[in-house]
Amino acid sequence: MDHRKELKEQYKEIKIEAGIYTITNTQSGDVYVGELNNLKRLNGIQFQLKTNTHNIKKLQADWNELGEGGFKFEVIEVIKQPETGYFDMKKELEKRQLHWIEQLSPAYNA
């Protein structure tokens, strides 16, 4: 097998975990519930907050006031792609995010 094919095979074997996460304001208890099709992108969400570019204005304002130490990030559900058959990950993520929003009544999602 040539090097290129070998790299393609290795890439196919990489398991990408999708899921639901929360960002909790540790002072007020306010929560944001988000979904990511690749949980490794959670670092990107933190980067947005650090660079004042997050699209949830209330969350960004609180972050600017309290700083990184005022928040806790947590993955609350991991959704794995089934080995076989069709699976609409985007639809599943939306469904699970709504479930957690109903359960937690997060202030930042309002």
N, CA, C and O atoms as a GROMACS GRO file, in nm:
protein
  440
    1MET      N    1   0.086  -0.118   0.000
    1MET     CA    2   0.000   0.000   0.000
    1MET      C    3   0.090   0.124   0.000
    1MET      O    4   0.186   0.133   0.077
    2ASP      N    5   0.059   0.220  -0.087
    2ASP     CA    6   0.142   0.339  -0.089
    2ASP      C    7   0.109   0.429   0.030
    2ASP      O    8   0.008   0.412   0.098
    3HIS      N    9   0.196   0.525   0.053
    3HIS     CA   10   0.186   0.611   0.172
    3HIS      C   11   0.055   0.688   0.175
    3HIS      O   12  -0.005   0.705   0.281
    4ARG      N   13   0.010   0.735   0.061
    4ARG     CA   14  -0.114   0.813   0.054
    4ARG      C   15  -0.235   0.730   0.095
    4ARG      O   16  -0.320   0.775   0.172
    5LYS      N   17  -0.244   0.608   0.043
    5LYS     CA   18  -0.354   0.518   0.079
    5LYS      C   19  -0.350   0.484   0.228
    5LYS      O   20  -0.454   0.477   0.294
    6GLU      N   21  -0.231   0.465   0.278
    6GLU     CA   22  -0.214   0.434   0.420
    6GLU      C   23  -0.266   0.550   0.507
    6GLU      O   24  -0.334   0.527   0.606
    7LEU      N   25  -0.233   0.673   0.468
    7LEU     CA   26  -0.282   0.789   0.542
    7LEU      C   27  -0.434   0.800   0.536
    7LEU      O   28  -0.497   0.835   0.635
    8LYS      N   29  -0.492   0.771   0.420
    8LYS     CA   30  -0.638   0.774   0.406
    8LYS      C   31  -0.703   0.672   0.500
    8LYS      O   32  -0.804   0.702   0.564
    9GLU      N   33  -0.646   0.554   0.506
    9GLU     CA   34  -0.699   0.449   0.593
    9GLU      C   35  -0.690   0.491   0.740
    9GLU      O   36  -0.783   0.469   0.817
   10GLN      N   37  -0.578   0.550   0.777
   10GLN     CA   38  -0.562   0.597   0.915
   10GLN      C   39  -0.665   0.705   0.947
   10GLN      O   40  -0.722   0.706   1.056
   11TYR      N   41  -0.689   0.795   0.852
   11TYR     CA   42  -0.787   0.902   0.873
   11TYR      C   43  -0.927   0.844   0.893
   11TYR      O   44  -1.002   0.892   0.978
   12LYS      N   45  -0.963   0.742   0.816
   12LYS     CA   46  -1.095   0.680   0.828
   12LYS      C   47  -1.115   0.615   0.965
   12LYS      O   48  -1.228   0.606   1.013
   13GLU      N   49  -1.006   0.572   1.026
   13GLU     CA   50  -1.015   0.504   1.155
   13GLU      C   51  -1.024   0.599   1.273
   13GLU      O   52  -1.054   0.557   1.385
   14ILE      N   53  -0.998   0.728   1.251
   14ILE     CA   54  -1.006   0.826   1.358
   14ILE      C   55  -1.152   0.840   1.401
   14ILE      O   56  -1.239   0.868   1.318
   15LYS      N   57  -1.177   0.822   1.526
   15LYS     CA   58  -1.312   0.835   1.580
   15LYS      C   59  -1.332   0.978   1.630
   15LYS      O   60  -1.263   1.023   1.722
   16ILE      N   61  -1.426   1.047   1.569
   16ILE     CA   62  -1.458   1.184   1.610
   16ILE      C   63  -1.579   1.178   1.700
   16ILE      O   64  -1.684   1.125   1.663
   17GLU      N   65  -1.564   1.232   1.820
   17GLU     CA   66  -1.675   1.231   1.915
   17GLU      C   67  -1.752   1.362   1.907
   17GLU      O   68  -1.694   1.471   1.914
   18ALA      N   69  -1.882   1.349   1.892
   18ALA     CA   70  -1.972   1.464   1.894
   18ALA      C   71  -2.040   1.465   2.030
   18ALA      O   72  -2.039   1.364   2.101
   19GLY      N   73  -2.099   1.578   2.065
   19GLY     CA   74  -2.170   1.578   2.193
   19GLY      C   75  -2.223   1.712   2.236
   19GLY      O   76  -2.220   1.811   2.164
   20ILE      N   77  -2.272   1.710   2.358
   20ILE     CA   78  -2.334   1.825   2.422
   20ILE      C   79  -2.242   1.870   2.536
   20ILE      O   80  -2.189   1.788   2.611
   21TYR      N   81  -2.226   2.002   2.547
   21TYR     CA   82  -2.141   2.056   2.653
   21TYR      C   83  -2.214   2.170   2.723
   21TYR      O   84  -2.310   2.226   2.672
   22THR      N   85  -2.164   2.202   2.842
   22THR     CA   86  -2.216   2.318   2.914
   22THR      C   87  -2.101   2.411   2.950
   22THR      O   88  -1.987   2.368   2.969
   23ILE      N   89  -2.134   2.538   2.957
   23ILE     CA   90  -2.045   2.639   3.013
   23ILE      C   91  -2.122   2.698   3.130
   23ILE      O   92  -2.230   2.756   3.111
   24THR      N   93  -2.068   2.684   3.250
   24THR     CA   94  -2.138   2.728   3.371
   24THR      C   95  -2.065   2.845   3.434
   24THR      O   96  -1.944   2.840   3.458
   25ASN      N   97  -2.140   2.950   3.461
   25ASN     CA   98  -2.090   3.066   3.536
   25ASN      C   99  -2.089   3.022   3.682
   25ASN      O  100  -2.195   3.001   3.740
   26THR      N  101  -1.971   3.009   3.741
   26THR     CA  102  -1.961   2.953   3.876
   26THR      C  103  -2.009   3.050   3.983
   26THR      O  104  -2.032   3.008   4.097
   27GLN      N  105  -2.025   3.177   3.951
   27GLN     CA  106  -2.077   3.272   4.050
   27GLN      C  107  -2.229   3.278   4.049
   27GLN      O  108  -2.292   3.274   4.155
   28SER      N  109  -2.288   3.288   3.930
   28SER     CA  110  -2.434   3.303   3.922
   28SER      C  111  -2.506   3.170   3.903
   28SER      O  112  -2.625   3.159   3.932
   29GLY      N  113  -2.434   3.068   3.856
   29GLY     CA  114  -2.497   2.941   3.826
   29GLY      C  115  -2.561   2.937   3.688
   29GLY      O  116  -2.615   2.834   3.648
   30ASP      N  117  -2.556   3.048   3.613
   30ASP     CA  118  -2.611   3.051   3.478
   30ASP      C  119  -2.535   2.952   3.390
   30ASP      O  120  -2.414   2.933   3.405
   31VAL      N  121  -2.609   2.890   3.297
   31VAL     CA  122  -2.552   2.784   3.214
   31VAL      C  123  -2.580   2.813   3.067
   31VAL      O  124  -2.683   2.871   3.032
   32TYR      N  125  -2.488   2.771   2.983
   32TYR     CA  126  -2.509   2.766   2.838
   32TYR      C  127  -2.496   2.621   2.797
   32TYR      O  128  -2.402   2.553   2.838
   33VAL      N  129  -2.591   2.571   2.716
   33VAL     CA  130  -2.585   2.435   2.663
   33VAL      C  131  -2.556   2.446   2.514
   33VAL      O  132  -2.630   2.510   2.439
   34GLY      N  133  -2.447   2.382   2.471
   34GLY     CA  134  -2.408   2.385   2.330
   34GLY      C  135  -2.388   2.246   2.275
   34GLY      O  136  -2.382   2.148   2.350
   35GLU      N  137  -2.378   2.238   2.144
   35GLU     CA  138  -2.352   2.111   2.078
   35GLU      C  139  -2.238   2.128   1.979
   35GLU      O  140  -2.224   2.234   1.917
   36LEU      N  141  -2.158   2.024   1.965
   36LEU     CA  142  -2.046   2.026   1.871
   36LEU      C  143  -2.039   1.892   1.799
   36LEU      O  144  -2.053   1.787   1.861
   37ASN      N  145  -2.018   1.896   1.668
   37ASN     CA  146  -2.002   1.770   1.595
   37ASN      C  147  -1.861   1.713   1.614
   37ASN      O  148  -1.834   1.601   1.570
   38ASN      N  149  -1.774   1.789   1.677
   38ASN     CA  150  -1.640   1.742   1.713
   38ASN      C  151  -1.604   1.809   1.846
   38ASN      O  152  -1.573   1.928   1.849
   39LEU      N  153  -1.607   1.733   1.953
   39LEU     CA  154  -1.584   1.789   2.086
   39LEU      C  155  -1.445   1.848   2.104
   39LEU      O  156  -1.422   1.926   2.196
   40LYS      N  157  -1.352   1.812   2.016
   40LYS     CA  158  -1.219   1.872   2.024
   40LYS      C  159  -1.226   2.021   1.991
   40LYS      O  160  -1.132   2.096   2.022
   41ARG      N  161  -1.335   2.065   1.929
   41ARG     CA  162  -1.352   2.207   1.896
   41ARG      C  163  -1.392   2.290   2.018
   41ARG      O  164  -1.408   2.412   2.006
   42LEU      N  165  -1.408   2.227   2.132
   42LEU     CA  166  -1.442   2.301   2.254
   42LEU      C  167  -1.334   2.405   2.286
   42LEU      O  168  -1.364   2.512   2.341
   43ASN      N  169  -1.211   2.375   2.252
   43ASN     CA  170  -1.103   2.473   2.270
   43ASN      C  171  -1.130   2.599   2.188
   43ASN      O  172  -1.096   2.709   2.230
   44GLY      N  173  -1.192   2.582   2.071
   44GLY     CA  174  -1.226   2.696   1.987
   44GLY      C  175  -1.331   2.786   2.051
   44GLY      O  176  -1.328   2.907   2.034
   45ILE      N  177  -1.423   2.725   2.127
   45ILE     CA  178  -1.525   2.803   2.198
   45ILE      C  179  -1.456   2.887   2.306
   45ILE      O  180  -1.488   3.004   2.324
   46GLN      N  181  -1.363   2.825   2.378
   46GLN     CA  182  -1.287   2.899   2.479
   46GLN      C  183  -1.209   3.013   2.414
   46GLN      O  184  -1.201   3.123   2.470
   47PHE      N  185  -1.151   2.987   2.299
   47PHE     CA  186  -1.075   3.090   2.228
   47PHE      C  187  -1.166   3.207   2.190
   47PHE      O  188  -1.126   3.323   2.202
   48GLN      N  189  -1.287   3.178   2.143
   48GLN     CA  190  -1.382   3.284   2.109
   48GLN      C  191  -1.409   3.373   2.230
   48GLN      O  192  -1.411   3.496   2.220
   49LEU      N  193  -1.430   3.310   2.344
   49LEU     CA  194  -1.456   3.387   2.466
   49LEU      C  195  -1.334   3.471   2.505
   49LEU      O  196  -1.348   3.588   2.542
   50LYS      N  197  -1.218   3.412   2.496
   50LYS     CA  198  -1.094   3.484   2.532
   50LYS      C  199  -1.067   3.602   2.439
   50LYS      O  200  -1.007   3.702   2.481
   51THR      N  201  -1.111   3.592   2.314
   51THR     CA  202  -1.084   3.698   2.216
   51THR      C  203  -1.206   3.787   2.193
   51THR      O  204  -1.209   3.865   2.098
   52ASN      N  205  -1.306   3.775   2.281
   52ASN     CA  206  -1.425   3.861   2.278
   52ASN      C  207  -1.502   3.850   2.146
   52ASN      O  208  -1.553   3.949   2.094
   53THR      N  209  -1.512   3.726   2.093
   53THR     CA  210  -1.582   3.707   1.966
   53THR      C  211  -1.696   3.606   1.974
   53THR      O  212  -1.750   3.566   1.870
   54HIS      N  213  -1.734   3.564   2.093
   54HIS     CA  214  -1.844   3.467   2.107
   54HIS      C  215  -1.975   3.536   2.072
   54HIS      O  216  -1.994   3.653   2.103
   55ASN      N  217  -2.066   3.462   2.006
   55ASN     CA  218  -2.190   3.523   1.958
   55ASN      C  219  -2.301   3.533   2.063
   55ASN      O  220  -2.403   3.597   2.037
   56ILE      N  221  -2.285   3.473   2.179
   56ILE     CA  222  -2.383   3.488   2.287
   56ILE      C  223  -2.338   3.607   2.372
   56ILE      O  224  -2.246   3.594   2.454
   57LYS      N  225  -2.401   3.720   2.351
   57LYS     CA  226  -2.355   3.847   2.410
   57LYS      C  227  -2.353   3.846   2.563
   57LYS      O  228  -2.257   3.895   2.624
   58LYS      N  229  -2.456   3.791   2.626
   58LYS     CA  230  -2.462   3.786   2.774
   58LYS      C  231  -2.348   3.700   2.828
   58LYS      O  232  -2.281   3.738   2.924
   59LEU      N  233  -2.327   3.585   2.767
   59LEU     CA  234  -2.217   3.497   2.808
   59LEU      C  235  -2.083   3.569   2.791
   59LEU      O  236  -1.997   3.564   2.879
   60GLN      N  237  -2.066   3.635   2.677
   60GLN     CA  238  -1.941   3.707   2.652
   60GLN      C  239  -1.920   3.819   2.752
   60GLN      O  240  -1.809   3.839   2.802
   61ALA      N  241  -2.026   3.893   2.784
   61ALA     CA  242  -2.015   4.003   2.881
   61ALA      C  243  -1.976   3.951   3.019
   61ALA      O  244  -1.891   4.009   3.086
   62ASP      N  245  -2.038   3.840   3.060
   62ASP     CA  246  -2.003   3.781   3.190
   62ASP      C  247  -1.860   3.730   3.190
   62ASP      O  248  -1.788   3.746   3.289
   63TRP      N  249  -1.817   3.669   3.080
   63TRP     CA  250  -1.679   3.622   3.068
   63TRP      C  251  -1.582   3.740   3.079
   63TRP      O  252  -1.480   3.731   3.148
   64ASN      N  253  -1.614   3.849   3.011
   64ASN     CA  254  -1.527   3.966   3.016
   64ASN      C  255  -1.515   4.021   3.158
   64ASN      O  256  -1.410   4.070   3.198
   65GLU      N  257  -1.623   4.011   3.233
   65GLU     CA  258  -1.624   4.060   3.371
   65GLU      C  259  -1.551   3.966   3.467
   65GLU      O  260  -1.472   4.011   3.550
   66LEU      N  261  -1.579   3.836   3.455
   66LEU     CA  262  -1.528   3.738   3.552
   66LEU      C  263  -1.397   3.672   3.510
   66LEU      O  264  -1.319   3.628   3.596
   67GLY      N  265  -1.372   3.664   3.382
   67GLY     CA  266  -1.253   3.595   3.333
   67GLY      C  267  -1.273   3.444   3.328
   67GLY      O  268  -1.377   3.392   3.370
   68GLU      N  269  -1.174   3.378   3.278
   68GLU     CA  270  -1.179   3.232   3.259
   68GLU      C  271  -1.206   3.157   3.390
   68GLU      O  272  -1.275   3.055   3.389
   69GLY      N  273  -1.152   3.207   3.500
   69GLY     CA  274  -1.170   3.140   3.628
   69GLY      C  275  -1.312   3.140   3.680
   69GLY      O  276  -1.344   3.066   3.773
   70GLY      N  277  -1.398   3.220   3.620
   70GLY     CA  278  -1.537   3.227   3.664
   70GLY      C  279  -1.628   3.130   3.592
   70GLY      O  280  -1.750   3.135   3.610
   71PHE      N  281  -1.570   3.040   3.511
   71PHE     CA  282  -1.652   2.949   3.431
   71PHE      C  283  -1.598   2.807   3.434
   71PHE      O  284  -1.478   2.784   3.450
   72LYS      N  285  -1.691   2.714   3.419
   72LYS     CA  286  -1.655   2.571   3.414
   72LYS      C  287  -1.711   2.514   3.284
   72LYS      O  288  -1.828   2.534   3.253
   73PHE      N  289  -1.627   2.444   3.209
   73PHE     CA  290  -1.667   2.376   3.086
   73PHE      C  291  -1.683   2.228   3.117
   73PHE      O  292  -1.599   2.169   3.185
   74GLU      N  293  -1.790   2.168   3.066
   74GLU     CA  294  -1.813   2.026   3.093
   74GLU      C  295  -1.884   1.961   2.975
   74GLU      O  296  -1.982   2.015   2.923
   75VAL      N  297  -1.835   1.845   2.934
   75VAL     CA  298  -1.905   1.763   2.834
   75VAL      C  299  -2.006   1.680   2.912
   75VAL      O  300  -1.969   1.604   3.001
   76ILE      N  301  -2.134   1.696   2.878
   76ILE     CA  302  -2.238   1.625   2.953
   76ILE      C  303  -2.294   1.505   2.879
   76ILE      O  304  -2.362   1.421   2.938
   77GLU      N  305  -2.267   1.496   2.748
   77GLU     CA  306  -2.313   1.379   2.673
   77GLU      C  307  -2.227   1.363   2.548
   77GLU      O  308  -2.204   1.459   2.475
   78VAL      N  309  -2.179   1.241   2.526
   78VAL     CA  310  -2.103   1.208   2.406
   78VAL      C  311  -2.194   1.126   2.316
   78VAL      O  312  -2.259   1.031   2.361
   79ILE      N  313  -2.198   1.163   2.189
   79ILE     CA  314  -2.281   1.092   2.092
   79ILE      C  315  -2.187   1.029   1.991
   79ILE      O  316  -2.111   1.098   1.923
   80LYS      N  317  -2.193   0.898   1.981
   80LYS     CA  318  -2.103   0.826   1.890
   80LYS      C  319  -2.179   0.784   1.765
   80LYS      O  320  -2.295   0.745   1.770
   81GLN      N  321  -2.109   0.793   1.654
   81GLN     CA  322  -2.163   0.750   1.525
   81GLN      C  323  -2.173   0.597   1.526
   81GLN      O  324  -2.075   0.530   1.558
   82PRO      N  325  -2.290   0.541   1.493
   82PRO     CA  326  -2.301   0.395   1.486
   82PRO      C  327  -2.208   0.338   1.378
   82PRO      O  328  -2.175   0.406   1.281
   83GLU      N  329  -2.166   0.216   1.397
   83GLU     CA  330  -2.075   0.151   1.303
   83GLU      C  331  -2.139   0.131   1.166
   83GLU      O  332  -2.072   0.142   1.063
   84THR      N  333  -2.268   0.102   1.164
   84THR     CA  334  -2.335   0.074   1.036
   84THR      C  335  -2.465   0.153   1.026
   84THR      O  336  -2.519   0.201   1.126
   85GLY      N  337  -2.513   0.166   0.904
   85GLY     CA  338  -2.641   0.232   0.881
   85GLY      C  339  -2.630   0.383   0.876
   85GLY      O  340  -2.530   0.442   0.916
   86TYR      N  341  -2.737   0.444   0.827
   86TYR     CA  342  -2.741   0.589   0.815
   86TYR      C  343  -2.769   0.651   0.951
   86TYR      O  344  -2.852   0.602   1.027
   87PHE      N  345  -2.699   0.759   0.981
   87PHE     CA  346  -2.719   0.829   1.107
   87PHE      C  347  -2.701   0.978   1.082
   87PHE      O  348  -2.594   1.020   1.036
   88ASP      N  349  -2.803   1.057   1.111
   88ASP     CA  350  -2.798   1.202   1.091
   88ASP      C  351  -2.747   1.267   1.220
   88ASP      O  352  -2.825   1.298   1.310
   89MET      N  353  -2.616   1.288   1.227
   89MET     CA  354  -2.554   1.341   1.348
   89MET      C  355  -2.606   1.480   1.380
   89MET      O  356  -2.631   1.512   1.496
   90LYS      N  357  -2.623   1.564   1.279
   90LYS     CA  358  -2.670   1.701   1.302
   90LYS      C  359  -2.807   1.700   1.367
   90LYS      O  360  -2.832   1.774   1.463
   91LYS      N  361  -2.895   1.617   1.317
   91LYS     CA  362  -3.031   1.606   1.373
   91LYS      C  363  -3.026   1.552   1.516
   91LYS      O  364  -3.098   1.600   1.603
   92GLU      N  365  -2.942   1.453   1.539
   92GLU     CA  366  -2.930   1.395   1.672
   92GLU      C  367  -2.875   1.497   1.772
   92GLU      O  368  -2.922   1.506   1.885
   93LEU      N  369  -2.776   1.575   1.729
   93LEU     CA  370  -2.719   1.679   1.816
   93LEU      C  371  -2.824   1.783   1.852
   93LEU      O  372  -2.834   1.825   1.967
   94GLU      N  373  -2.903   1.826   1.753
   94GLU     CA  374  -3.008   1.924   1.780
   94GLU      C  375  -3.110   1.868   1.880
   94GLU      O  376  -3.153   1.939   1.971
   95LYS      N  377  -3.148   1.742   1.861
   95LYS     CA  378  -3.245   1.677   1.950
   95LYS      C  379  -3.192   1.668   2.093
   95LYS      O  380  -3.263   1.698   2.188
   96ARG      N  381  -3.066   1.628   2.106
   96ARG     CA  382  -3.008   1.612   2.240
   96ARG      C  383  -2.984   1.748   2.306
   96ARG      O  384  -2.999   1.761   2.427
   97GLN      N  385  -2.946   1.848   2.227
   97GLN     CA  386  -2.928   1.982   2.283
   97GLN      C  387  -3.062   2.033   2.338
   97GLN      O  388  -3.067   2.088   2.447
   98LEU      N  389  -3.169   2.015   2.262
   98LEU     CA  390  -3.302   2.057   2.309
   98LEU      C  391  -3.341   1.984   2.437
   98LEU      O  392  -3.399   2.043   2.528
   99HIS      N  393  -3.309   1.855   2.443
   99HIS     CA  394  -3.337   1.776   2.564
   99HIS      C  395  -3.269   1.840   2.685
   99HIS      O  396  -3.332   1.860   2.789
  100TRP      N  397  -3.140   1.873   2.671
  100TRP     CA  398  -3.066   1.930   2.783
  100TRP      C  399  -3.111   2.072   2.815
  100TRP      O  400  -3.108   2.112   2.931
  101ILE      N  401  -3.152   2.147   2.715
  101ILE     CA  402  -3.206   2.281   2.740
  101ILE      C  403  -3.334   2.270   2.823
  101ILE      O  404  -3.355   2.348   2.915
  102GLU      N  405  -3.419   2.173   2.789
  102GLU     CA  406  -3.542   2.152   2.867
  102GLU      C  407  -3.510   2.108   3.010
  102GLU      O  408  -3.578   2.149   3.104
  103GLN      N  409  -3.408   2.025   3.026
  103GLN     CA  410  -3.371   1.974   3.159
  103GLN      C  411  -3.308   2.081   3.248
  103GLN      O  412  -3.338   2.088   3.367
  104LEU      N  413  -3.222   2.164   3.189
  104LEU     CA  414  -3.141   2.256   3.269
  104LEU      C  415  -3.192   2.400   3.270
  104LEU      O  416  -3.149   2.480   3.354
  105SER      N  417  -3.283   2.434   3.180
  105SER     CA  418  -3.333   2.573   3.167
  105SER      C  419  -3.218   2.674   3.172
  105SER      O  420  -3.216   2.761   3.260
  106PRO      N  421  -3.124   2.664   3.080
  106PRO     CA  422  -3.005   2.748   3.085
  106PRO      C  423  -3.033   2.894   3.050
  106PRO      O  424  -3.099   2.923   2.950
  107ALA      N  425  -2.983   2.985   3.132
  107ALA     CA  426  -3.007   3.129   3.115
  107ALA      C  427  -2.945   3.182   2.986
  107ALA      O  428  -3.002   3.269   2.921
  108TYR      N  429  -2.828   3.132   2.950
  108TYR     CA  430  -2.759   3.185   2.833
  108TYR      C  431  -2.822   3.140   2.701
  108TYR      O  432  -2.796   3.202   2.598
  109ASN      N  433  -2.904   3.035   2.701
  109ASN     CA  434  -2.972   2.990   2.580
  109ASN      C  435  -3.105   3.062   2.557
  109ASN      O  436  -3.166   3.046   2.452
  110ALA      N  437  -3.149   3.141   2.656
  110ALA     CA  438  -3.280   3.205   2.647
  110ALA      C  439  -3.283   3.314   2.543
  110ALA      O  440  -3.387   3.378   2.523
   0.00000   0.00000   0.00000
